[in-house]
Amino acid sequence: MNIIGIEKSSFIDYPNYICTVFFTGGCNFRCPYCHNSPLVHNIGERIEVEDAIDFLKKRKRFVEAVCISGGEPTLQRDLYDFIYRIKKEGLLVKLDTNGTNPILLRKLIEDQLLDYVAMDIKAPLNQYEMVTQVNVNIHDIQESVHILLENKVDYEFRTTLCKELLTVEDIQSIAEKITGCRTYALQNFRDGATVLGGQHRLTPYSSEELKEMEKSLSSILGNIIVR
């Protein structure tokens, strides 16, 4: 496991729970709006698995769950074993993923090692490579969406919004492909020093535009969250 970051206590990364967040290094996407560019480039101080588990053992009085984020966690060969050890400590586990490893995702769900999954849907399928800046196996994305729509684990789909990459029509197109999902989160782009594509190059939507977007999606999806 290439763990290169930790947030000891988070009140926002796992719905309704206080959690510890572990960040893995490396990602197979290059989304310009990504705010974790050091993780994408594997920059950070490595945390050994044994140290991570020992930390959790000492923190069980204060946290109820663990979120594994990135980067893209499913690139890690030892992810299954790491999650298994976390579950043995009696903690809930949330996985953040871009959906490019449906085989591992299904195995983790079927073996009851995940309690919550947050999957990023980057764009309508025909625009994935434009947004992610890499070649993408669209079948993997479709399969991961299908796995979560089977409702065998709590989950949410989420999309990061900026005007240069996604239009209102694009978001409606995404929503139509995930009809029946439990939760769809619209995450507005936030600029900052660690944005992968550089500062001051991308434009977030206004709060009024987000409200209109949420309203337009309400006829397609049930539970919509704006962040």
Secondary structure, DSSP 8 states (H G I E B T S, - for coil): --EEEEEEEEEEEETTEEEEEEEE---S---TT-S-HHHHTT-S--B-HHHHHHHHHHHTTT-SEEEEESS-GGG-TTHHHHHHHHHHTT-EEEEEE-S--HHHHHHHHHTT--SEEEEE--S-GGGHHHHHSS---HHHHHHHHHHHHT-SSEEEEEEEE-TTT--HHHHHHHHHHTTT-S-EEEEE----TT-TT-TTS-----HHHHHHHHHHHTTT-S-EEE-
